[in-house]
């Protein structure tokens, strides 16, 4: 026989107590239906006693204990709600408890079976029986008897004692509702990676090895690089081209060997036509005289 997996102790406590109260409410509801309704059949025998009050008291106890169980299911046990059998069972339980709290105890005693709320309560009672059977069957198919036995096991591990329950909830809320890595007392799950995790010694590119129907998003990146990432052509506290300053200085000395060239003003003024093809007239003669005076002053031939 396979070794049963370990289930969190808080889950086992809430699940176990809730399951016993659900079973008690379902059986007492069956007796109440057989005695006061019986439109679709009755039990061959009817135990004595006030089963309506007993059924109501069990419903109150179930409501008190089901609230923390539902809170656990939507926080620490949220990943288990991905299974349809678990979520449907909780939905049927909510329907039965909600409709039961809206009922009056004297309806069945007075034979008032026409109320819509009573019909919803009967529907919830029937759905609980069906979903619990499907839930147990799915658990057997998933993990067999060891999985069912793990929910009833009294074993405790270090870090999963009752004193650790507030800390588990606080860490979950502090992470923003994200589950941490599996702890020693939580069932481990396998993870499928859809790409390679090593290089295969090829020269062009890495190969995608996807394990699903479609290809992987991209190959895995190489782990080794030829050159580290750094500033290009840089040196400590100075630029990388400071050694070229001596060469640049020698090249600048050759400028002194070039002949001296003097640029004189042009013979044409800025307003005088530069080509005979231009059909324009020059500006007044005064502008030409000013330009001629500037040329004489630049050459040093003008006398004051």
VEXTILUM-137380 format. One record per residue (C-alpha): residue number from 1; x, y, z. Coordinates in pm, whole numbers. Each point is the difference from the previous one (the first is absolute). Example, Ala and Ser with C-alpha at 12.3 -4.5 7.8 and 13.67 -1.06 7.14 Angstrom:
2
NODE  pos  X  Y  Z
NODE  1  1230  -450  780
NODE  2  137  344  -66
END
This chain:
304
NODE  pos  X  Y  Z
NODE  1  0  0  0
NODE  2  134  343  -96
NODE  3  96  242  269
NODE  4  -279  262  48
NODE  5  94  360  -78
NODE  6  12  258  275
NODE  7  -286  253  15
NODE  8  11  329  194
NODE  9  -136  -46  351
NODE  10  -233  302  -18
NODE  11  -155  -137  -318
NODE  12  -54  -343  159
NODE  13  -167  153  307
NODE  14  -239  228  -189
NODE  15  -72  -258  -269
NODE  16  -66  -278  250
NODE  17  -235  194  227
NODE  18  -187  148  -295
NODE  19  -38  -343  -163
NODE  20  -149  -153  318
NODE  21  -249  287  39
NODE  22  -96  -21  -369
NODE  23  -66  -371  40
NODE  24  -212  61  312
NODE  25  -201  276  -169
NODE  26  -56  -211  -310
NODE  27  -124  -304  195
NODE  28  -223  208  228
NODE  29  -136  183  -304
NODE  30  -83  -336  -157
NODE  31  -201  -97  308
NODE  32  -177  339  5
NODE  33  -92  -36  -366
NODE  34  -126  -353  48
NODE  35  -225  100  292
NODE  36  -138  339  -112
NODE  37  23  -8  -381
NODE  38  43  -336  -171
NODE  39  -128  109  -341
NODE  40  270  -202  -178
NODE  41  24  -286  249
NODE  42  38  -76  371
NODE  43  227  -205  219
NODE  44  -129  -341  105
NODE  45  26  112  363
NODE  46  -17  339  176
NODE  47  201  51  322
NODE  48  -174  187  278
NODE  49  103  341  127
NODE  50  -13  362  -109
NODE  51  223  -26  -306
NODE  52  -80  347  -125
NODE  53  163  159  305
NODE  54  292  -242  -17
NODE  55  50  75  -367
NODE  56  -9  373  69
NODE  57  254  -25  284
NODE  58  239  -197  -221
NODE  59  -45  264  -270
NODE  60  99  278  242
NODE  61  312  -194  103
NODE  62  85  -64  -364
NODE  63  -34  370  -79
NODE  64  237  95  283
NODE  65  268  -249  -105
NODE  66  -50  28  -374
NODE  67  90  369  -2
NODE  68  365  -56  104
NODE  69  15  -300  -234
NODE  70  -115  213  -294
NODE  71  246  273  104
NODE  72  280  -258  -3
NODE  73  -114  -127  -340
NODE  74  28  349  -152
NODE  75  339  79  159
NODE  76  246  -275  90
NODE  77  -197  -266  -187
NODE  78  -82  208  -307
NODE  79  198  -228  -233
NODE  80  -234  -291  88
NODE  81  -299  195  -129
NODE  82  132  -50  -353
NODE  83  -152  -347  14
NODE  84  -363  16  -103
NODE  85  -110  -258  259
NODE  86  129  215  288
NODE  87  -153  326  -123
NODE  88  -336  -161  -84
NODE  89  -20  -156  346
NODE  90  56  340  162
NODE  91  -264  157  -226
NODE  92  -258  -265  95
NODE  93  85  46  368
NODE  94  -50  377  -29
NODE  95  -337  -49  -171
NODE  96  -125  -241  266
NODE  97  113  216  294
NODE  98  -124  326  -149
NODE  99  -345  -133  -84
NODE  100  -26  -181  334
NODE  101  53  323  194
NODE  102  -289  162  -192
NODE  103  -248  -276  87
NODE  104  -256  1  282
NODE  105  -16  -304  230
NODE  106  -380  -17  -12
NODE  107  -24  -27  -378
NODE  108  46  -377  -4
NODE  109  -207  -55  315
NODE  110  -289  189  -160
NODE  111  45  -170  -337
NODE  112  109  319  -182
NODE  113  210  -162  -271
NODE  114  -59  258  -272
NODE  115  262  255  109
NODE  116  279  71  -249
NODE  117  259  10  276
NODE  118  -95  -351  108
NODE  119  40  -117  -361
NODE  120  348  154  -12
NODE  121  86  -169  329
NODE  122  -106  -337  -140
NODE  123  211  66  -310
NODE  124  304  88  211
NODE  125  -52  -312  214
NODE  126  -10  -216  -313
NODE  127  303  169  -157
NODE  128  207  -47  315
NODE  129  -60  -375  -13
NODE  130  97  -19  -367
NODE  131  305  226  18
NODE  132  138  -177  307
NODE  133  -21  -334  -180
NODE  134  174  148  -305
NODE  135  260  163  225
NODE  136  86  -328  171
NODE  137  13  -182  -335
NODE  138  233  261  -150
NODE  139  228  -22  304
NODE  140  18  -377  -35
NODE  141  83  33  -367
NODE  142  264  263  70
NODE  143  184  -152  294
NODE  144  -186  -314  101
NODE  145  -52  -108  359
NODE  146  328  161  119
NODE  147  -134  343  -95
NODE  148  -323  -54  197
NODE  149  199  -139  292
NODE  150  222  310  3
NODE  151  -304  218  78
NODE  152  -75  -206  313
NODE  153  360  -42  117
NODE  154  80  153  343
NODE  155  372  35  -79
NODE  156  163  340  46
NODE  157  331  132  -128
NODE  158  229  271  123
NODE  159  -120  337  -127
NODE  160  -360  -121  -38
NODE  161  -108  3  363
NODE  162  -311  193  112
NODE  163  223  279  124
NODE  164  130  47  -354
NODE  165  -343  58  -158
NODE  166  -11  381  54
NODE  167  349  30  -144
NODE  168  -97  -200  -308
NODE  169  -298  225  -64
NODE  170  202  316  66
NODE  171  274  -102  -244
NODE  172  -264  -76  -264
NODE  173  -165  341  42
NODE  174  339  176  6
NODE  175  88  -155  -336
NODE  176  -322  138  -146
NODE  177  -173  -336  -38
NODE  178  287  -171  -186
NODE  179  94  -345  111
NODE  180  359  -54  104
NODE  181  209  -300  -88
NODE  182  -125  -334  126
NODE  183  88  -44  368
NODE  184  97  -337  153
NODE  185  -364  -57  102
NODE  186  -160  106  -331
NODE  187  -47  -232  -298
NODE  188  255  61  -272
NODE  189  -99  55  -359
NODE  190  197  -64  -315
NODE  191  88  287  -234
NODE  192  40  -34  -377
NODE  193  260  223  -170
NODE  194  -72  63  -369
NODE  195  357  80  -110
NODE  196  355  -130  35
NODE  197  197  82  311
NODE  198  344  -76  -151
NODE  199  194  83  -315
NODE  200  61  -266  -262
NODE  201  323  120  -157
NODE  202  -132  141  -328
NODE  203  151  285  -199
NODE  204  -300  183  -141
NODE  205  -264  9  270
NODE  206  -157  -196  280
NODE  207  -271  -256  -72
NODE  208  -353  17  140
NODE  209  -106  -327  162
NODE  210  -361  58  104
NODE  211  -185  -277  182
NODE  212  -346  135  -80
NODE  213  -191  10  -329
NODE  214  141  338  -106
NODE  215  361  121  -12
NODE  216  168  176  285
NODE  217  -2  379  7
NODE  218  375  21  -69
NODE  219  319  -198  58
NODE  220  177  26  329
NODE  221  254  283  15
NODE  222  369  -85  4
NODE  223  162  11  341
NODE  224  354  96  -120
NODE  225  89  324  -178
NODE  226  322  90  -185
NODE  227  41  348  148
NODE  228  -142  166  305
NODE  229  -226  302  -27
NODE  230  201  321  62
NODE  231  58  351  -134
NODE  232  152  -8  -351
NODE  233  362  124  -29
NODE  234  17  140  352
NODE  235  284  15  250
NODE  236  11  84  367
NODE  237  -42  375  69
NODE  238  79  100  -363
NODE  239  -113  -65  -354
NODE  240  146  -286  -201
NODE  241  142  231  -272
NODE  242  227  215  219
NODE  243  310  -181  -136
NODE  244  -70  144  -347
NODE  245  64  358  115
NODE  246  370  -19  -87
NODE  247  -74  -108  -355
NODE  248  -257  278  -40
NODE  249  254  260  118
NODE  250  256  -106  -261
NODE  251  -257  24  -274
NODE  252  -91  355  103
NODE  253  365  120  -30
NODE  254  -13  -49  -378
NODE  255  -252  283  -26
NODE  256  282  257  49
NODE  257  168  -109  -326
NODE  258  -297  107  -214
NODE  259  25  335  -195
NODE  260  -177  305  138
NODE  261  -303  95  -204
NODE  262  -194  327  44
NODE  263  -362  19  -103
NODE  264  -96  340  -140
NODE  265  -351  134  -47
NODE  266  -160  -69  -337
NODE  267  -9  257  -277
NODE  268  -374  -26  -25
NODE  269  -221  128  277
NODE  270  -274  -199  152
NODE  271  -263  189  -194
NODE  272  182  1  -335
NODE  273  -100  -262  -260
NODE  274  248  -289  -22
NODE  275  -105  -108  -348
NODE  276  -103  174  -318
NODE  277  -290  -240  -39
NODE  278  -176  147  300
NODE  279  -258  253  -104
NODE  280  42  226  300
NODE  281  128  351  57
NODE  282  268  81  262
NODE  283  -80  190  311
NODE  284  85  378  20
NODE  285  359  114  -57
NODE  286  38  91  367
NODE  287  2  -366  92
NODE  288  283  -61  -249
NODE  289  205  284  141
NODE  290  -30  -139  353
NODE  291  119  -342  -116
NODE  292  298  156  -185
NODE  293  94  197  310
NODE  294  -2  -318  208
NODE  295  234  -174  -243
NODE  296  248  289  8
NODE  297  -10  8  381
NODE  298  68  -375  20
NODE  299  303  28  -235
NODE  300  138  308  180
NODE  301  4  226  -303
NODE  302  -275  234  119
NODE  303  122  317  166
NODE  304  -191  195  254
END
